[in-house]
């Protein structure tokens, strides 16, 4: 399966949420296996991203190094290296990686009750899951 680095990094937290849900044993195993397959490449991408922040960011009053963008909700001044950071970050996150992954088939019901999951998790995992009996 071909994934962008952004899809890879953005899947880790939703997979952790999914792995905490009550699922049939074999589905749970597939979820955990997928998480482990994605963890290492996602950590590599996150490390590179953190280095970009260190390179282009500025030390804030609290000591944290940050890159402030033009739509900062606190209305702080834009970092002088914002454009360089944004270009490098976009390049990093748009790169693709090929991983040997098969989609996980989620059930529509568990113990006779509808399986419920928040839309944000479904959206983040849409490349990794299919729903039993839907769209196939």
Protein Blocks (a to p, Z undefined) as FASTA:
>chain_A
ZZdfklmmmmmmmmmmmmmpccdfklmmmmmmmmmmmmmmmmmmmmmmmmmmmmmmccdf
kopacdddfklfklpacdfklmmmmmmmmmmmmpccddddddddddfbeghiacdddfkl
mmmmmmmpccehiaZZ
